[in-house]
Amino acid sequence: QGGFLATIYLLGLGIGGIGTGYLLERWSRKATMIVGIVAYSLFTILTAGALGFPDMAFYRTLTGVGEGVQNVALVIAVAAFYPGARTFAIGLIQCALGIGQFIGPRLGAVLIAATGEWRIPFYAFGIAGLAGAVAVTFVSREFTERGQAAARTADDAHVPDGLWNRNVLCVTLAVMLRSFPFYGFFGLYANFLTTELHFPLPIAAGALSLFGLGPFFSPLAGLIADRMNQKLFQILCLATMAVAGLLIFNLADTAFEHSALSLLYGVAGGFAYVNGYSLAQRSVKGRMIARASGYYYAASTLPAAISGFVLAKLVDAFGWSVGASLMIAVFLFVPIVVSLFIDTTQISGRGRRIVPGRRIWT
C-alpha cells in the first residue's frame, strides 16, 4: 500500500502535465502556476489528515496533479523568457528541483525526529508551498508572460504546423522509454547493492545519492545543447547512460566503481531529459509549445509509476545481471534508434544543423 501511494503521486504528475497544456491556452502562465502550487500544497496538508488508504490515495494523486501543473507552467515561462538559451533555462529549473529533492527528505527527517509526529512535515511543507504561491503573486507578468506574443510571430515557418509531427513523436517516445531504466534504477539500485553485492547499507545509499545528483548538472546540459546539434547530443546522452548501466550490473564490483558509474548514469539521464524537453518545445510552432511541453512531461513521469515493477519482474525471471541488462538494452537502444529519425532542420532556434545536403540524419 505504501508503494502504491508513492507511485500514484507520479500518475498525478502525468495527468497534471497533460492538462496544463490545455490550461495555458485559456489562463496566463502566472495564474496556472499559482493554481498548481496551491493545489499541491493543500493536498499535501490534507494527506496528513487522511482517515484511511482510499482518501490518502486521492490526496496523493491530486498532489501530483498540482505539481505537474505548476512544473510545466514554470518551465514554459522561464524557457520563453530566455528563448535563445531555452535548454539552459530548463536546466536551471531542474537544478532547483534537485536542490529541493536533496533538502526536503533531510528536513522532513529532522522534523519527525524533533516532534515524534509523522504528520508535521506534511503540514510544514504544505504551508511553505502556500507561502510560495503568495510569493509568485509578486512576480511581474512581464516575466511570466514574456515571449507569448513573440513566440507566435517568430520565424518558425520551417516548423511543421501540427502538434504530433515526426520530431515530437520521436522525442516523446524516446523520453518515455528512457524513463523505464531511469526510474527503475532509482527504485531498486540500493536493493541490488545490498542483496546481490552485499554492500553495507551506508555505502549503497551513498552510491544512490550520487545518482540523485544528476539534476544539479542540468545547467551544463543546457550550455552544451544550446550550442550543438541537439539530436546528436540526445544520442550521446542515451548511449552514455546505456554503457554506464550495463557496466553497473555486469562488471563493477567495488564501491568506488559503483559511485562513479552511478553518478555518470544519473547525469547522462538528466542531460537526456533536459535536452529532450527543449527539443519538444523547439519542434512545434509557438502556439503549440504548451501542449508539447505537457505531453513531454507526462511521457517522462507516467512510466515511473510502473518502472520499478517492470524491472523487478525481469530480475525475478532472469536474475539481476540479465534482467537489468535487458531493461537497459531494450529501453535505451530503442530510443537511440528513434532519435535517428529526428529532423533538426525542422526545429527552431539553435541546436540544429543548417548545413545543406543529405546525411544519415539531418
C-alpha positions in Angstrom: 0.0 0.0 0.0 2.9 2.3 0.8 4.4 1.6 -2.6 1.1 2.3 -4.3 0.8 5.7 -2.5 4.2 6.7 -3.8 3.6 5.7 -7.4 0.1 7.1 -7.6 1.7 10.5 -7.0 3.7 10.0 -10.2 0.5 9.2 -12.1 -0.9 12.5 -10.9 2.2 14.3 -12.3 1.5 12.9 -15.7 -2.2 13.8 -15.6 -1.3 17.4 -14.5 1.3 17.7 -17.2 -1.2 16.9 -20.0 -3.9 19.1 -18.5 -1.5 22.1 -18.2 -1.0 22.3 -22.0 -4.7 23.0 -22.4 -5.0 25.3 -19.3 -2.3 27.6 -20.7 -4.4 28.2 -23.8 -7.0 29.7 -21.5 -5.2 31.1 -18.5 -2.0 33.0 -18.0 1.2 31.2 -17.0 1.3 33.0 -13.7 -2.3 32.0 -12.8 -1.6 28.4 -13.8 1.5 28.3 -11.7 -0.4 29.7 -8.6 -3.2 27.2 -9.1 -0.8 24.3 -9.3 1.2 25.4 -6.2 -2.0 26.0 -4.1 -3.3 22.6 -5.2 -0.3 20.5 -4.3 0.2 22.5 -1.0 -3.4 22.0 0.1 -3.4 18.3 -0.7 -0.1 17.8 1.0 -1.7 19.2 4.2 -4.8 17.0 3.7 -2.6 13.9 3.3 -1.6 14.3 7.0 -5.3 14.3 7.9 -6.3 11.3 5.9 -8.6 8.8 7.6 -7.5 5.8 5.6 -6.0 4.4 2.5 -8.7 5.5 -0.1 -8.7 9.2 0.8 -4.9 9.3 1.2 -4.5 7.8 -2.3 -6.9 10.5 -3.6 -4.9 13.3 -1.9 -1.6 11.9 -3.2 -2.9 11.8 -6.7 -4.1 15.4 -6.6 -0.9 16.5 -5.0 0.9 15.1 -8.1 -1.6 16.8 -10.4 -0.9 20.2 -8.8 2.9 19.6 -9.0 2.6 18.7 -12.7 0.6 21.8 -13.4 3.0 24.2 -11.8 6.1 22.5 -13.1 5.1 22.6 -16.8 3.8 26.3 -16.5 7.1 27.3 -14.8 9.3 25.6 -17.4 7.4 27.3 -20.2 7.6 30.7 -18.6 11.3 30.5 -17.9 12.2 29.0 -21.3 10.1 31.7 -23.1 11.9 34.4 -21.2 15.2 33.1 -22.5 14.4 31.7 -26.0 18.0 31.9 -27.2 19.1 29.7 -24.2 16.0 27.6 -23.8 17.8 24.4 -22.8 20.0 26.2 -20.3 16.8 27.7 -18.7 15.2 24.3 -18.4 18.4 23.0 -16.9 18.2 25.7 -14.2 14.7 24.6 -13.3 15.9 21.0 -13.0 18.8 22.1 -10.8 16.4 24.0 -8.5 14.3 20.9 -8.3 17.3 18.8 -7.4 18.2 21.1 -4.5 14.6 20.8 -3.2 14.8 17.0 -3.5 18.1 17.0 -1.6 16.9 19.2 1.2 13.3 18.0 1.6 13.8 14.5 2.9 16.6 15.6 5.3 14.4 18.4 6.6 11.5 16.1 6.9 13.6 13.6 8.9 14.7 16.4 11.3 11.1 17.5 11.8 10.0 14.0 12.6 12.9 13.4 15.0 12.2 16.7 16.8 8.5 16.2 17.2 8.0 12.4 17.0 5.0 13.1 14.7 5.0 12.0 11.1 2.3 14.5 10.1 4.4 17.6 10.9 6.5 17.6 7.7 3.3 17.4 5.6 1.9 20.5 7.5 5.2 22.3 7.3 5.8 21.7 3.6 2.2 22.4 2.7 2.4 25.8 4.5 5.7 26.6 2.8 4.1 25.8 -0.5 1.2 28.2 0.2 3.8 30.9 1.1 5.4 30.2 -2.3 2.1 30.7 -4.1 1.9 34.1 -2.4 5.4 35.0 -3.4 4.6 34.2 -7.1 1.8 36.8 -7.0 4.5 39.4 -6.7 6.4 38.2 -9.8 5.9 40.6 -12.7 3.7 39.3 -15.6 6.4 40.8 -17.8 8.5 37.9 -16.7 5.9 35.1 -16.6 4.2 36.1 -19.9 7.3 37.2 -21.7 7.7 35.7 -25.2 4.0 34.8 -25.5 3.4 37.3 -28.4 6.9 36.9 -29.7 6.5 33.1 -29.9 3.6 33.5 -32.2 5.3 35.8 -34.6 8.8 34.2 -34.5 10.4 32.9 -37.7 9.1 29.3 -37.4 7.8 28.8 -40.9 10.1 25.8 -41.3 8.5 24.1 -38.3 5.5 21.7 -39.0 2.0 23.1 -38.2 0.7 20.1 -36.3 1.4 19.1 -32.7 2.2 15.4 -33.4 4.8 15.9 -36.1 7.7 13.5 -36.6 10.1 15.2 -34.2 7.6 15.5 -31.4 6.7 11.8 -31.8 10.3 10.8 -31.7 11.3 13.0 -28.7 8.2 11.9 -26.7 8.7 8.2 -27.4 12.4 8.5 -26.6 11.8 10.1 -23.2 9.0 7.6 -22.3 11.2 4.6 -23.0 14.3 6.2 -21.3 12.2 6.7 -18.1 11.8 3.0 -17.5 15.5 2.3 -16.9 16.0 5.7 -15.2 13.3 5.4 -12.6 13.6 1.6 -12.3 17.2 2.1 -11.4 16.3 4.7 -8.8 13.8 2.4 -7.1 15.9 -0.8 -7.0 19.6 0.1 -7.3 20.2 0.1 -3.5 18.5 -3.3 -3.2 20.8 -4.6 -5.9 23.9 -3.4 -4.0 22.8 -4.8 -0.6 21.4 -8.1 -1.7 23.5 -9.1 -4.7 26.8 -7.5 -3.9 26.3 -7.4 -0.1 27.4 -3.8 0.3 26.7 -2.2 3.7 23.6 0.0 3.6 25.5 3.3 4.1 27.7 2.6 1.0 24.7 1.6 -1.1 22.8 4.8 0.0 25.9 6.8 -0.9 26.1 5.4 -4.4 22.3 6.0 -4.9 22.7 9.6 -3.7 25.3 10.2 -6.3 22.8 9.1 -8.9 20.4 11.7 -7.5 23.0 14.5 -8.1 22.1 14.3 -11.8 19.7 17.4 -11.7 22.5 19.6 -10.3 24.4 19.3 -13.5 21.4 20.1 -15.7 22.5 23.7 -16.5 25.7 22.2 -18.0 23.5 20.1 -20.3 21.8 23.4 -21.4 25.0 25.1 -22.1 26.1 22.2 -24.4 22.8 21.5 -26.1 22.2 25.2 -26.9 25.4 25.2 -28.9 25.5 21.9 -30.8 23.2 19.6 -32.7 20.6 18.5 -30.2 19.9 15.3 -32.0 23.5 14.2 -31.7 23.6 15.3 -28.1 20.5 13.2 -27.4 22.0 10.1 -28.8 25.3 10.6 -27.0 23.5 11.0 -23.6 21.4 7.9 -24.2 24.4 5.9 -25.3 26.4 7.0 -22.2 23.5 6.0 -20.0 23.3 2.6 -21.6 27.1 1.9 -21.3 27.2 3.0 -17.6 24.1 0.9 -16.8 25.5 -2.2 -18.4 28.8 -1.8 -16.5 27.0 -1.3 -13.2 25.1 -4.6 -13.4 27.8 -6.7 -15.1 31.3 -5.6 -14.3 31.5 -3.1 -11.4 32.2 -4.7 -8.1 33.8 -2.0 -5.9 32.2 0.9 -4.0 34.3 3.4 -6.0 33.3 1.9 -9.3 29.6 2.0 -8.4 29.8 5.5 -7.1 31.4 6.8 -10.3 29.1 4.9 -12.6 26.0 5.8 -10.6 26.9 9.5 -10.9 27.6 9.1 -14.7 24.3 7.2 -15.2 22.3 9.9 -13.3 24.0 12.8 -15.1 23.5 11.3 -18.6 19.8 10.5 -17.8 19.3 14.1 -16.6 21.0 15.5 -19.7 18.8 13.5 -22.0 15.7 14.7 -20.2 16.6 18.4 -20.3 17.7 18.2 -24.0 14.6 16.3 -25.0 12.4 18.9 -23.2 14.0 21.7 -25.2 13.7 19.7 -28.4 10.0 19.1 -27.8 9.4 22.9 -27.5 11.5 23.7 -30.5 9.8 21.1 -32.7 6.4 22.9 -32.7 5.2 26.4 -33.6 5.0 28.9 -30.7 1.2 28.5 -30.2 1.7 24.7 -29.6 4.6 24.9 -27.1 2.3 24.5 -24.0 0.7 21.3 -25.3 4.1 19.8 -26.5 5.6 20.5 -23.0 2.7 18.9 -21.2 2.8 15.7 -23.2 6.6 15.5 -22.9 6.4 15.9 -19.1 3.7 13.3 -18.9 5.7 10.9 -21.1 8.6 11.2 -18.7 6.7 10.8 -15.5 3.9 8.2 -16.2 6.4 5.3 -16.8 7.9 6.0 -13.4 4.7 4.5 -11.8 5.4 1.0 -13.2 9.2 1.1 -13.9 10.2 -0.5 -10.6 7.6 -3.2 -11.1 8.8 -4.0 -14.7 12.5 -4.2 -13.5 11.6 -6.3 -10.5 9.7 -8.8 -12.8 12.7 -9.0 -15.1 15.0 -9.6 -12.2 12.7 -12.3 -10.8 12.7 -14.0 -14.1 16.3 -13.7 -15.2 18.4 -12.5 -12.3 20.0 -9.1 -11.7 22.6 -9.2 -14.5 20.4 -10.5 -17.3 17.2 -8.8 -16.1 18.7 -5.3 -15.6 20.7 -5.6 -18.8 17.6 -6.5 -20.8 15.8 -3.4 -19.5 18.7 -1.2 -20.2 19.4 -2.6 -23.7 15.8 -2.5 -24.9 14.6 0.7 -23.3 17.8 2.7 -24.2 18.7 1.1 -27.5 15.3 1.7 -29.0 15.3 5.5 -28.0 18.7 5.8 -29.7 17.2 4.3 -32.9 14.1 6.5 -32.6 16.3 9.6 -32.2 18.0 9.0 -35.5 14.7 10.0 -37.2 14.7 13.5 -35.6 14.9 16.1 -38.4 16.9 19.1 -36.9 16.1 21.2 -40.0 12.6 21.4 -38.7 13.3 22.8 -35.2 13.6 26.5 -34.2 16.5 28.2 -32.5 20.0 27.0 -32.1 20.8 23.3 -31.6 20.1 22.3 -35.2 22.3 21.6 -38.2 21.8 24.1 -41.0 24.5 22.8 -43.4 22.8 21.8 -46.7 23.0 18.3 -48.1 21.6 14.8 -47.3 23.0 12.7 -44.5 22.1 9.7 -42.4 20.4 12.2 -40.1 19.8 15.9 -40.6 
